[in-house]
Amino acid sequence: MIPTDKFFQGENKTHPFFEGWYFKHQIGNNVYAFIPGYSIAENGEKSPFIQVISHEHSEIFYFDSAQLFIEKEHLFIKIGENIFSEKGISLSLTNGNLSIHGTIDYGDFTPIHRTYYAPSIMGPFSYFAFMECYHGILSMKHSLQGELVWNDQPIDFDQGIGYIEKDWGSSFPATYVWAQCNQFETSDARFFFSAAEIPFLGGRFLGIIAVLQIQSEEYRFATYYGAKILSIVQEKDYLVITIKQQQLKLTLAVLQKDGHPLMAPHKGLMNRVIREKASTEIYVTLQKNNETLLEQKGIAAGFEEVDHLHGFTY
């Protein structure tokens, strides 16, 4: 197995280090995401947490290190009584603001295409041991079945769709844009995009990674394939980003809405506050040699924008 495909990265890691998974559950326009993870303190102890973010609010639950269990070669995270796995999730979370109980079962995962050159969405950068932050996509889309009781209100997730990604390393990038959507108006499409300023060998570069799956076709835009951002502009309430890679051109326009606070890692500690829009709208256009292959509106898209990417005014 290629090391970058391992689900658990922190077995022999020391401070500063974090690892977190993003489990998104969508039913219509409503999104319920859970982020189980941990950071490693200076004394070597793992500090587990579960973040909850929805279209209405966000919350974080903290746990003792003894309450964390992660399988090495399979997607299975247990924090307290809560389980996150490739089969689904089982939750029992309660504090003064929020109570969530129930289970959601998952259908088959939709993976991204992998090669030895690009064993993950990180491409050949997967093989470098000194990257500040690594990213992985575990499922672009899968079916949901089950129910959660959210503050005494049942939520039926039958006919819902899910998405799973993860991050690990020492810190999130200082500056980045992230967007994800897997429900479009009339097309079976799944979309992920991220651009970030990446520290590398004493310098920095603008890293781009994007995946657009249309039915069984996959289009990958990435720095390691020669992708470049042509422009980033503000058009009314939308952030519009255009990317070029050989004969392909990708444009995304994301509706910028007020987000909810989310804790993010900085030097291994969860002490940085960012904001995520859990459910917004996005327009994605894909062209090849000026021929439009896809032009669709997506709903319930996730979006994060942290500071401004260097070299662009918007």
Residue pairs with C-beta under 8 A, 6 or more apart in sequence:
1 73
2 116
2 119
2 126
4 119
4 120
4 122
4 126
4 127
4 134
4 136
5 114
5 119
5 120
6 72
6 73
7 70
7 71
7 72
7 73
7 74
7 75
7 76
7 138
7 166
8 19
8 70
8 71
8 72
8 73
9 19
9 134
9 168
10 17
10 19
10 38
10 40
10 46
10 70
10 168
11 72
13 40
14 40
14 44
15 40
15 41
15 42
15 43
15 44
15 268
16 39
16 40
16 170
16 171
16 267
16 268
16 269
17 39
17 40
17 168
17 169
17 170
17 268
18 37
18 38
18 39
18 40
18 167
18 168
18 169
18 170
18 171
18 265
18 268
18 269
18 270
19 37
19 38
19 166
19 167
19 168
20 35
20 36
20 37
20 38
20 166
20 167
20 168
20 265
21 35
21 36
21 37
21 75
21 77
21 84
21 138
21 164
21 165
21 166
22 33
22 35
22 163
22 164
22 165
22 166
22 167
23 33
23 34
23 35
23 36
23 84
23 89
23 162
23 164
24 31
24 32
24 33
24 162
24 163
24 164
24 180
24 302
25 31
25 32
25 33
25 34
25 104
25 144
25 157
25 160
25 162
26 32
26 160
26 161
26 162
26 163
26 182
26 183
26 300
27 144
27 155
27 156
27 157
27 159
27 160
28 300
29 55
29 279
29 299
29 300
30 54
30 55
30 155
30 279
30 300
31 53
31 54
31 55
31 278
31 279
31 300
31 302
32 52
32 54
32 148
32 150
32 155
33 52
33 53
33 54
33 278
33 302
34 50
34 51
34 52
34 84
34 89
34 91
35 49
35 50
35 51
35 52
35 53
35 262
36 48
36 49
36 50
36 77
36 79
36 82
36 84
37 48
37 49
37 50
37 51
37 270
38 46
38 47
38 48
38 49
38 68
39 46
39 47
39 49
39 265
39 268
39 269
39 270
40 46
40 47
40 268
41 47
41 268
41 269
45 65
46 65
46 68
47 62
47 65
47 270
48 62
48 63
48 64
48 65
48 67
48 68
48 79
49 60
49 61
49 62
49 63
49 79
49 263
49 270
50 60
50 61
50 63
50 79
50 82
50 93
51 58
51 59
51 60
51 61
51 262
51 263
52 58
52 59
52 60
52 61
52 93
52 98
52 100
53 59
53 260
53 262
53 276
53 278
54 260
54 278
55 278
55 279
57 260
58 260
58 261
58 262
58 276
59 95
59 97
59 98
60 263
61 93
61 95
63 79
63 80
67 79
67 80
68 77
68 78
68 79
69 77
69 78
69 79
70 76
70 77
70 78
74 85
74 86
75 84
75 85
75 86
75 138
75 164
76 83
76 84
76 85
76 86
77 83
77 84
77 85
78 84
80 92
81 90
81 92
82 89
82 90
82 91
82 92
82 93
83 89
83 90
86 106
86 109
86 138
87 105
87 106
88 103
88 104
88 105
88 106
88 146
89 103
89 104
90 102
90 103
91 100
91 101
91 102
91 103
91 148
92 100
92 101
93 99
93 100
93 101
94 100
94 101
98 150
98 151
99 149
99 150
99 151
99 152
100 148
100 149
100 150
100 151
101 148
101 149
102 146
102 147
102 148
102 149
103 146
103 147
103 148
104 144
104 145
104 146
104 147
104 148
104 157
104 160
104 162
105 144
105 145
105 146
106 139
106 142
106 143
106 144
106 162
107 142
107 143
107 144
107 145
108 142
108 143
109 138
109 139
109 142
109 164
110 139
110 140
110 141
110 142
110 190
110 213
111 137
111 138
111 139
111 140
112 120
112 121
112 137
112 140
112 211
112 213
112 218
112 220
113 218
113 220
114 120
117 123
117 124
117 224
118 124
118 126
118 220
118 222
118 224
119 126
119 127
120 126
120 134
120 135
120 136
120 137
121 135
121 136
121 137
121 192
121 209
121 211
121 222
122 131
122 134
122 135
122 136
122 209
123 209
123 222
123 223
123 224
123 225
124 224
125 131
125 207
125 224
126 134
131 169
131 198
131 200
132 169
132 170
132 171
132 173
132 198
132 199
133 167
133 168
133 169
133 170
133 171
133 172
133 173
133 196
134 167
134 168
134 169
135 165
135 166
135 167
135 194
135 209
136 165
136 166
136 167
136 168
137 164
137 165
137 192
137 211
138 164
138 165
138 166
139 162
139 163
139 164
140 163
140 182
140 190
140 192
140 211
140 213
141 161
141 162
141 163
141 182
141 190
141 213
142 161
142 162
142 163
142 164
143 159
143 160
143 161
143 162
144 157
144 158
144 159
144 160
144 161
144 162
145 157
145 158
145 160
146 157
146 158
147 154
147 155
147 156
147 157
148 154
148 155
148 157
149 155
161 182
161 183
163 180
163 182
163 190
165 180
165 192
167 265
169 265
170 265
170 267
170 268
171 265
171 266
171 267
171 268
172 264
172 265
172 266
172 272
172 274
172 306
173 196
173 197
173 198
173 306
174 197
174 306
174 307
175 196
175 197
175 306
175 307
175 308
175 309
175 310
176 194
176 195
176 196
176 197
176 304
176 305
176 306
176 307
176 309
177 193
177 194
177 195
177 196
177 239
177 241
177 304
177 305
177 306
177 309
178 193
178 194
178 302
178 303
178 304
178 305
179 191
179 192
179 193
179 194
179 252
179 254
179 282
179 301
179 302
179 303
179 304
180 191
180 192
180 193
180 301
180 302
180 303
181 190
181 191
181 282
181 284
181 298
181 299
181 300
181 301
181 302
182 189
182 190
182 191
182 298
183 298
183 299
183 300
184 191
184 284
184 296
184 297
184 298
184 299
185 296
185 297
185 298
185 299
186 296
187 214
187 215
187 294
187 296
188 214
188 215
189 212
189 213
189 214
189 215
189 284
189 294
189 296
189 298
190 211
190 212
190 213
191 210
191 211
191 212
191 213
191 252
191 282
191 284
191 298
192 209
192 210
192 211
193 209
193 210
193 221
193 241
193 252
194 207
194 208
194 209
194 210
195 206
195 207
195 208
195 209
195 229
195 241
195 309
196 206
196 207
196 309
197 204
197 205
197 206
197 207
197 309
197 310
198 204
198 205
198 206
198 207
204 310
205 223
206 223
206 229
206 309
206 310
206 311
207 223
208 221
208 222
208 223
208 227
208 228
208 229
208 243
209 221
209 222
209 223
210 220
210 221
210 222
210 227
210 243
210 250
211 218
211 219
211 220
211 221
212 218
212 219
212 221
212 250
212 284
212 286
212 294
213 219
214 286
214 293
214 294
219 248
219 250
219 286
221 227
221 243
221 245
221 248
221 250
222 245
225 245
226 245
226 246
227 243
227 244
227 245
228 243
228 244
228 245
229 241
229 242
229 243
229 309
229 312
230 242
230 243
230 244
230 249
231 240
231 241
231 242
231 312
232 239
232 240
232 241
232 242
232 309
232 312
232 314
233 239
233 240
233 314
234 240
234 314
235 253
237 255
237 256
238 253
238 254
238 255
238 256
238 283
239 253
239 254
239 256
239 305
239 314
240 251
240 252
240 253
241 251
241 252
241 253
242 249
242 250
242 251
243 249
243 250
243 251
244 250
247 288
247 289
248 286
248 287
248 288
249 286
249 287
249 288
250 284
250 285
250 286
250 287
251 283
251 284
251 285
251 287
252 282
252 283
252 284
252 285
253 282
253 283
254 280
254 281
254 282
254 301
254 303
255 280
255 281
255 282
256 277
256 280
256 303
256 305
257 277
257 280
257 303
258 275
258 277
259 275
259 276
259 277
259 278
259 303
259 304
260 275
260 276
260 277
260 278
261 273
261 274
261 275
262 273
262 274
262 275
262 276
262 304
263 270
263 271
263 272
263 273
264 270
264 272
264 273
264 274
265 272
266 272
274 304
274 306
275 304
276 302
276 303
276 304
277 301
277 302
277 303
277 304
278 302
279 299
279 300
279 301
279 302
280 300
280 301
280 302
280 303
281 297
281 298
281 299
281 301
282 297
282 298
282 301
282 303
283 295
283 296
283 297
283 298
284 294
284 295
284 296
284 298
285 292
285 294
285 295
285 296
286 292
286 293
286 294
286 295
287 293
308 314
